[in-house]
Amino acid sequence: MKKHIYLYLLIILVGQAMFSTEHSINNIIDNYIRKSNWQEAKRELLNYIKDNPKDSEGYSLLSVVCNELKQYDEAITNCRRAIINEQSMEKKGELYFNLGTYYYNRGTTNIALTMFEKSIELNNLIANPYYMIGLIYYEKNDLDNCMVYWQKYVDISTESDKRDQVTLVIEQWTRMKTEIIRDLSSDATTDIIIISPAEKSDLTDDTIKEPKDNNKEEEIDVTPKERVIKEDESENQLTLIDKKWEIFYLLLI
């Protein structure tokens, strides 16, 4: 399932104070990246980095380009170099989000999850790491944690269209979960338990039926007075997992 990931592309117009030293970066952005000419952009960025081996922005842009070319290992390597050379903790948080996205695109979701968590640790005002963590939990069928992180995304996101869409999903999911749990509880019936002959001495005579064979375990009905209704968590979770596909169409990912 193809997912369109919102990246911090770091395509930022450089300020006038930096124009003289970053002029080639501007040219690469304007002439290649904005036109999605990824191969040429990669070539130009490699040349730029040769002359500027400590430039975090050069590495971060190169990682974005490699990701667009589906060269995920190179994207990861260059993003890590960008992190090493970046001084701002806030910007490092953005770079860790990009790094998590590259790991996610490569299919290494457990490492991606760690990178998104690191991104939040360094900059908890970035909304998209919360969304991606929720997405990973969604794919793992851990729907409760999914909704927790998507709610955090909704709380701080400034992308109104996507935020409204995720909000709709959370509301729909909460309503369905409540209905499912209520239905399961109302449908609860007498439990069947298995006991051994040795354990029968602990039960009263009016609670069980006489065994036909004292050497075998048998199924017995618990009387209504002694009945204990338990929530079947496995059935509950399975039903919720099945229901998640009913809300999938609400979310474009």
N, C-alpha and C positions, 0 to 999 in steps of 0.2 A: 504494500500500500504506500503510494508515494505521498510524502508529506512536504508541504512547502514551509520551510523554516525561516522565521524572521531573524536575520542576522544583523548584528551591528557591523555594517560593512566598512565603517570607519572612513567613508568617502567624505571627507570634511575639507571644505575650502580653507586653505592655510591663511592665517592672518597676515596683514601687511608687514608686521615686524619680522616675520619668518620668511617672507616671500623670496628673498635673495638666496637662501640656503635650501629652500624646498621647491624651487621652480620646476625641477624635473619631475617631482611627484605630482605637481599640478598638471603637467603635460600628460603624464601617464593616465591620470584620472580622466582628464577631458578627452584625450584622443583615443584611448583604448578601453578603459573600464566602463565609462558611461555608454560606450557603443557595444559593450559585451564582446569585445575582441580580446578574448582571454589569452590566447596563445601569444599574441604580440605584447599584451600587458605583462605576462610572465617574463618574457624575454627582457623587456625594458626594466622591470623591477629587479631582476637578477643583476643587470648592469648597474642599476642605481645602488644596490646593496654592496656591490664591490667597492664603490667609492664611499659608502656610508655604512660600515659594518656594525655600528652601534645604534642605528636608527630603528626605534621600535615601530614607528608607523610604516616603514618600508617592509619590515617582516610581517606586520599584521595585514597589510594590503596583499602581500604575496600569498599569505595563507588563505585569504578570501578567494583570490584568483585560483589557487590550486583546488580549493573546495568546489568551485564552479566547474573545473575541469575533471572533477571526481577523482582527483589525486589526493586522497584523504591522508595518507601517511606523510606526504610532503606538507600538506596543510597543517597537520598536527606539529610537525617539526618546526615549521616557521612560526607558528603561533606561540610555541614554547619559547622560541628565541625572542619574540616580541615581548613576552612576559618578563623574561630575564632583563631586558634592556629598558623596560618601562619603570619609571620612578613613581608615578601616581598610583595610589592604592585604588582609587575610584576607576581609573582606566584599566588597571589589572583585573578588576571585577568584570568589566566588559570583555576583556580578552579571555578570561576563563569561561565566560558564556560561549564565546566563539569556539574555544577549544572543546567544550562539551558538545557543541553541535557537530563538530568534525568527528568526534568519537561516535556520536549517535548515528551520523550518516554512514560511518564505517561499519556499524552494527555492533559496536562495543558499548552496550547500553549501561552496564554496571559502572564502567569508568566514566561514561558520560554523566551519570547521576552524581558521581563524586565531584566532577568538574562544575556542574551546575550548583551544587551545594557550596563549593568554594567561591563561586561567583557571588552568591548571596552573602556569604560571610564577609567578603570585601566590599560589597556595594549592595545593600539590601533594598535600594530604590529601583533596581532594574526589575521590570515585571516579567520579562520573557523567561528567565530561569525558572520561576515558579510554574509557568505554563508547561515548560518542557519536563520538569520533574513530575508534574501531574500526568503528562502524556505517557511517560515511562511507566508510572504506576497503572495507568489505564491499560497499557499493553500487557502488564503483568497480571491483570485482572484484580488488582488491589484497588477496588473502586472507592473505598472510603478515603484512603490516603490521596487518591487522585482528586477527589472533590475538595479535600482540605487545601491542596496546593492551588487548584484552580480558583478557589475562593480568594486566596492570597493574591493571585494574579489579578482578579477582578478589582480587588481593593486598591491597587496602586497603578493599574494600567491606564495609559492615556490614549490607547487605540480604541476609540469608541465603538466601532463596528464589531471588532473581534471581542471586546469586553462584553458587549450586549449579547453576543452569540454564546459566549461561555456562561454568562449569567443565566440564559435560557436553559442551557443544558443542566446546570446545577439545580435549578428549580424543578425541572422535569424529573431529574434523577431523585431528588429528595421526595417528591410526591410518589413516585413509583415504589421507592424503597419502603415508605410508610405503608402503602397499600399492600405490598407483598408480605411484610412482617405481620400486619393485621390479619391477612387471609390465612397465613400459616398458623397463627395462634388460634384462630377460630375453627380451623379444620383439625385441630389436635384430637386424637382418639386414644383409647386405652392402650397403654404401652404393653409390650410383650417382653418379659425378662426371662433369662436363662439362669436356673439355679441347680446346684448339685444336691444329692440327697443329704449330705452333711449340713448344708446350709438351711434345710427346711425346718430344722429344729428351732430356728430363730423366728419363724413365722407362725402366726396363729392358725388354728385349724380352719376357721371360716374364711381365711384369706386365699387358700390354695385348694386345688383338687387333689384327690388321692393319687399317687403315682401308680402307674401300671407296672413299672419295673424299677425297683430301687437301685439298680446298678447303672442306670442310664440317666443322663441329664434330660430334662423335659421342659417344654414350654408350658407356662402357667399364666393364667389371667390374674392380674391384680384387681381386686374388687374396687368399685368406685370410691369407697371410703378411703382406701389405701393408695389410690392412684396418684402418681406424681407426673404432672405434665411438664415435659422438658422442651426447651426450644431446640429444634433440630438445626444446629448452626451450619452443618454441611449442606443440607437441603436449601437452607436460606441463602447461603452464599452462591450455590449453583444457580438458583433461580435468578439472583441478582446479576450474575455473569451473563445468563441468557438474555436478560432484559437490557443489558447495555447496548446491544445492537439496535434496539428500538429507539435509542437516543442518538445513535451515531450519525444519522442523517442531519441532525441539528448542528453538528460541529464540522467545520471545514478545516482539515488538518493536512 
